[in-house]
Amino acid sequence: MKIEDIKKVAVIGAGTMGLGIAQITAQNDFETLLFDIDEQGLERAKEQIIKNLDKGIERGKLTSKIKNDTLEKLTYSTDFKLLRADLVIEAIVENLEVKQKLFQDLEQQNSNSSIFASNTSSIPITKIAAALKTPERLAGMHFFNPAHIMKLVEVISGAATEPEVASTLKALAEKCGKIGVMAKDSPGFIVNRVARHFYVESLLLLEEGVADVESIDKLIRSSGFKMGPFELMDLIGVDTNFSVTQSMFNSFHQDSKFRPSRIQEQKVAAGHNGRKTGKGFYDYS
């Protein structure tokens, strides 16, 4: 399937990443279905998308017509049977078995020409695709948070991915105003492999009492970064960040340089997952 053949996109998962991906595909003239098992989650996603569009208008990036056209292209559903599309992108929990089962179910109710993409940030595409009868049509399409703003999209080919599938996903990313970068199926792909130590080393400094959260963030910002590592973990989700680190730690056969932080593990256990819960490394209450 080529880019011109993609008319309908389905996005699975109405969390921060899923709603952002659905917004940009709808915003770029693709009929888009956003699916989630949680009706309230879909309502929150709908409200957030409207807020995102309104903010774009306030900043002069969008027009009222673009907002209205985007909302007309978007539909929301909790009915799995409606997940029939030319391209299906999952943005759900970072769990291999859950993703494999999802794509197996999608494979049964979609045509053989449909393309499947995972927004996973760390799980090998080859492992996800191994559960499918047609692994060649699955690739990684990794957006960055917030997806409706961040330009980069990693397109990852698994061992069985057809080259045309990867090139189509790259073309779609570019049609949506993104910068598509081809990557091989290596743990963490490109960005998370490079960025992991941005988080891991910062957490290690905190564990060893070298400096506190605010000081580390201030130092990093003064070095030219827009956000410090703890601010960014709170934005992404402390639980999500911890999950990615665990995945990479295991993918690199428990290499100590990727060791997850005990402090971060405690945050997750306490439900202090950042902005989305009102408390993380900072208090947002």
C-alpha positions, 0 to 999 in steps of 0.5 A: 500500500502506498501513501495515496491509498491511505484514506482512513487511519485508526488510532488505538489508545486515547492517552496522551500519545494516542490523542496527539497522533489522532489529532495530527492525522485528522488535521492532515485530511485523513479520516481518523477513528480514535479507539479506547476501551474507556468511554471517559478516556475518550471524552477526556481525549476529545476535550484535550484535542479541542484545547490543543486546536484552540491553543494553535489558533491562539498562537497563530499556527492554525485557523478556525477552519482547520480546527473545524475540518479536523474535528469533522474528520475525527470519530471516537469509539469503544467498539473494537469491531469498528477498527477497520482501516488502511492504517492502524496505529497502536499507542497502548501500554508498553507490554509485549504480550498485550500488543501481540494480542491486539495485532492478532485481533486486528489481523483477523478483521482487516484486509491483507492490504492494511498496514499496522504500526506500533508507537512503542518506544522500546519493544522490538518490532520483530518481537511484536510482529512474530505473533502475526501471520503477516509480520511483513505489514507491521512496522514501528511508527514512534511519535514523540510527546506531545505528538501534535507538536514534536516534529520527529517520527522514528519509522522502525523496520522489523526483520520481516517488515516490507520496505514499502510499508516502512516507506509508506509510513515515512511518507505519511509522517512527512505528509503530516508535517513531521520529519521521518527518520528510518531506524533499524530494530535496535533496543530503544531505536535511536532517540531512546537509546541516546536519551536513556542516560539523560534520565538514568544518570540524572536519577543516579545523581539524585540517588547518590545525593549529589544534587536535588531535583530542582538543582539538576533540572536548573543545571540542564536548562542552563546548558540549553535544554528547554526542560530538565530531566525530572520536568520531562519525566513528569510530562511524559509520565514517570511510569511510562519512562520507568517502563521504557528503562526497564524494557531497555535494561532487559533488552541489553541483558541487564547491562548496568548502564541501563539500570532502572532507578529505585527512586523512580520505582518508588514514585511509580509504586506510589502512583506519583506519575507526573502531571497526569496524576498531579504529582511526580518529582514535582507537585502540580496540585 
